[in-house]
Amino acid sequence: MNIDPKSEKSLELKIFIFLTVFLAPILSAILVSVLGFSIWFSQILTGPPGVG
């Protein structure tokens, strides 16, 4: 499977743009949402920090 260098560079650029513009922000938003939800849910079960 030989791909000419010009089409290979074009494919690499498309993959890079997809990763940086779409995938990284979506994954980071999901990560922050999951972390926030887990903190919120743990405070429902145990109460806010410092209460004791």
VOGU-3710 file (C-alpha; in Angstrom, 3 decimals, decimal comma):
1> mnidpkseks> 0,000/0,000/0,000  1,969/2,944/-1,296  0,599/6,430/-0,717  2,213/9,367/-2,441  3,784/11,931/-0,088  1,359/14,711/-0,999  -1,768/12,738/-0,093  -0,053/11,400/3,028  0,673/14,951/4,243  -2,916/15,934/3,478
11> lelkififlt> -4,187/12,990/5,508  -1,857/13,845/8,400  -3,091/17,443/8,401  -6,731/16,318/8,436  -6,064/13,937/11,334  -4,177/16,650/13,257  -7,005/19,155/12,784  -9,574/16,567/13,854  -7,611/15,736/17,000  -6,916/19,326/18,035
21> vflapilsai> -10,202/20,976/17,051  -12,718/18,248/17,861  -11,413/15,328/19,877  -9,261/17,060/22,515  -11,914/19,638/23,548  -14,654/17,012/23,646  -12,566/14,636/25,757  -11,483/17,399/28,137  -15,100/18,571/28,575  -16,165/15,001/29,324
31> lvsvlgfsiw> -13,317/14,587/31,814  -14,187/17,820/33,644  -17,878/16,882/33,680  -17,179/13,450/35,150  -14,886/14,938/37,794  -17,459/17,578/38,731  -20,248/15,018/38,910  -18,194/12,694/41,099  -17,338/15,518/43,513  -20,984/16,653/43,604
41> fsqiltgppg> -22,239/13,120/44,225  -19,651/12,429/46,916  -20,706/15,606/48,714  -24,327/14,467/48,606  -23,325/11,250/50,351  -20,741/12,579/52,822  -21,523/16,276/53,191  -19,355/19,223/52,276  -15,714/19,279/53,370  -15,010/20,574/56,824
51> vg> -18,319/19,486/58,329  -17,666/17,078/61,088
//
